[in-house]
Amino acid sequence: MRLRCALAAAVLPLPLLSVGMSEPAAAAATHTVHVTGKLFVTNGSGIGKTGDSRDAPFARDVSLSHTSPETTVTVSQCSGGEARGVLTVHLRLLGAESVTATPALQLFEGSSCNSDDLDGQQRGTAGGVSPGKSLAWSLRATNSEFLSADFTSVSVTVKQDAISAQKPAEPQKPAEPQKPAEPPEPARPPKPAEPTGVTVTRTPGDLRSVLITWSHSDPAAVAFDIRHLNTDTVRPLQPSTQSFTWHNLDPSTKQCFQVRAYNNNGSSAWAPAGPGSCAD
């Protein structure tokens, strides 16, 4: 294109050269996008195996333009040689200079970290990121298999820098009053405190089941895990749950349990085992 412009300059009058020959500033803009966060993977403990957890902080920078408007950022982390969390963030530049970001989290579990056995996934809602702005997501995917404690979670932020294209100089305008600075983004919650008051009781009319209840008022908690101490089996629960019935237990054996809270920054300690945390 530059060669054609040079040839046109040799044969056309200068006023004609400036009409329709220059590209719009937006079309030549380069958009720099930063994808940052932390990917967390747990290969849960169970009969015959020890649990393991891994986290992977990440930071990726990509450039988009109207001639190359989309790409996908991928982050992967394995835990315990079996459970693998995979985050993908699809980025697409739109004509309005906004970048649409769509995150998705998948959990694979098998005999190795290369397994393609998909056991859980969560897709984030697509969002538009304007120049100079950012969006954040928190995703969690758990293993849907019975008695599995495997899960993966991620906190990811997508930020677009200001457009780097140079625009023609504009006449100076009177100085405008400065706008107040935007408030800082709220701090991420810390790891939650451990639950208290864990109580385990036999279910009336069904001695093979027990009801586990606990107390927790820490707003930093997202959800809870329950561990059956007899078998070292861990089950993740849905958010805001503070009771759970565990079925198919031996009625002649004392059954003991522990509870912990977690959020995207990690898990609390297990609640100490006490007299109320076992059912005779």
N, C-alpha and C positions, 0 to 999 in steps of 0.2 A: 504493500500500500504506500509506503514511503517513497518507493521508486516512481510510482504513478504520480504522486504529488510533485516530485522533482521535475518530471517531464512536463507536467501541466504548467509549472512555473516558467518553463522556458518558452512556452508558446502563447500563454494567456496573459492578459493584463493583470496587474496586481490586484485590483478590486475584485475580479472574478475568483481569484485564488482563495480568498477568505470566505466565500459563500459556499456552505455545504461541504467543505473539505475537512474540517477538524472534527475529531470524535468528541462526543459528550464526555464531560469529566467523569460522570458516574460509570460509563461503560469501561473506562480505563482504570477504575479504582481497584485496588487490592484490599481485600478484607481479611484481617488477621483475627483468628479465633483461637481462644485458649480453652482447653478441656482439662480440668483438674479435679482431684478427689482422692478417695481411698476405697479400695475393693477388699472386702473381708470374706473369708471362706472358712467354714468349720466342717471337718469330717468327724461326725459325732461318734462318741464311744458306744459300745454295745457288747454283746456276748462275744468274747474272743478277740476284741480289738480295743485299742486305746484311742481316745479322742485326740484330735489335733486341730489347731486353728492357725491361720496365716492371714496377714494383711499386706496390701500392696499399694502404697501411695503412688500416684501417677500424675504426670503433667505433659500434655501434648499441645503443640502449636501447629496450626494448619493455616494455609492461605487459600482464599477463594476469590474468584473473579467471574465476570459474566461470560467469559469464554471457557472457564473451568469451574462450574458453579456448585459442585457437590462432591462429597467424600464421606468416608466412614472411618471413625476412630475405634480401635478395638483394644481392650485390655483384658488379660487373662491371668488367673492365679490358681494354683493347685494346693490342696491340703491333704496330708496323710497319704499321698500317692494314689488317691481314689476319687476325691471330690474336687471338681474344677468349676470355678465361677468365671463367666465370660460376660463382659460389658461391651456393648456396641453403642456408639452415638452417631447417628446419621445426620449430616449437616448439609443444608441446601440453601444457596443464596437466591433470594427472590428479587424481583425487579424493583421493589421499594427499598432496597438496600438492607432489609432485615434478613437474618439467617434463621431458618427453621431448624431446630434441634429435636431429635427424637431418640431418647435413650431406651435400651432394652437390656435386661439382665437374665441370664440363663444359668441353670445349675445342672452339670453333668456328673454322673457317678457311675463307676464301674471298677474293673480290676486294675486300671491304670489311669494316669492323668490324661491319656489320649482317648479315653472312652467318649463315644458319641451318643451315649445313653442319656437322653434328656429327661430329667426327673422333676424339674420345676422351672418356672419363668415368670417374669413380670415386665410389662412394657409401660414405660412412662408416657404421660400425655405430651404430645408435641407442643412446643412453644416457640414463639418468635423472639429473637434477641436482636434488638436495634443496636446501631453503633454506639459504643460507650456504655452499654448496659450488660447485665448478666442475669441468668436464671439458674436455679438449683433444684435438684431432685434427690429423693431418698427412695431406694428400691430394695426389695427383699424377696428372695425366692427360696422356698423350702422343698425338701424331698417329700413327694407325695406318697412314698411307699410306707407300709405299716411299720411302726416302731423305729423308723429312721429319724435320726437327729441331725442329719446333714442340712446345711443351709448356707446361703451366700447373701451378702448385703453390700450396698454401695451408697456413698454420698458423692454426687458429681455436680460440678458447676461449669456452665458454658458462658464465656464472656467474649464479646466482640469489641475489638479496639475501634477507635475512630477511623473513618475512611482516610486512606493515605493519598488519594488522588489529589493532584494540584489543580486548583481552579483558577481561572483568570482573576486578576486583582480587581476588587470592587471599590468604588468610591468610598472614602471614609465616611462613616456615619457618627453622629454624636454618641458619646459614650452612654451606655445604658446602665442603670443601677445594677449593682452586683446582686445576684440571687443568693439567698442563704444556702450554705452548704447542705447537701443531703445528709440525713442522719446515717450513721454507720449501720451496716447490716447486723442484725442481732447475732450475738455469740452463739455458737453451737452448744447444745446442752452437754454437760459432762456425763461420765458413766453414772448410771443410777445407783442409789443405795440399795442394799439387800432387803428383801421382804422380811416381815416380822410376823409373829403370831401364827406360824404354820400349825394347822390342826388336821389330824387324820382320824376319821371315824368310819366304822363299818356301815354300809348302807342297810337300813332296815329292810328285812325281807330278802336280802341278797348278800350273803356272807362272802361271796366271791368278788364283791366290788367294795371300794372305799371312796369316800368323799374327802378331797383335799381342799382346804380353804386357807387363806392368808390375808394379811393386811399390807397395804403399800400406798403411800401418799406422795411419793417423790414424783413431781411433774416431768422429770427427765426420763422416766421409764416409758418404753414403747410397748413392750410385751413381756411375756414370762416363759421360762422353761421349767419343767418338772422332771426330777430325777428319781427313779425307783432304785433305792439303795440296794435292795436284794439282788437285782440283776444289772445294776449300773446302766439302766436304759433311760434315755433323755427324750422327752417329747416337747416340741415347741408349741405354744398356744397362740391363739388369735389375740390381737391387741385388746386391752381393757378387760381381759378375762381375769377374775380373781377367785375362781373355784373350778374344780375339775373332778370328774368321776373316773377312776381307773378300774377297768373290768378284768375278768378272767384271772383272778388271783387265788392262791391256795388258802382256803379258810382256816387251815390248821397251823399256818405259819404267821409269825409277826411280820407285818408289812410296814416299811419305813420309807419316807419320802423327804426330799429337799426341794426348795423353790429358789430361783434367781430371776432378777430382772435384767433386761438388756435394751439398748438402743443402738443407733448407727455408730456410736463411738465405742461400743464394747459391752461387756456383761458385768453385773455386780458379782460379789462373792455369793456362794450358796448360803442360804439361811442355815445357821447352826442347827444340827439335829438335837432335839430335846424330847422330853417325855410325851408332849402332845403331837410330835411328828411321826409317831408309829401307832398302828392299830393292832391290838392283840387278836 
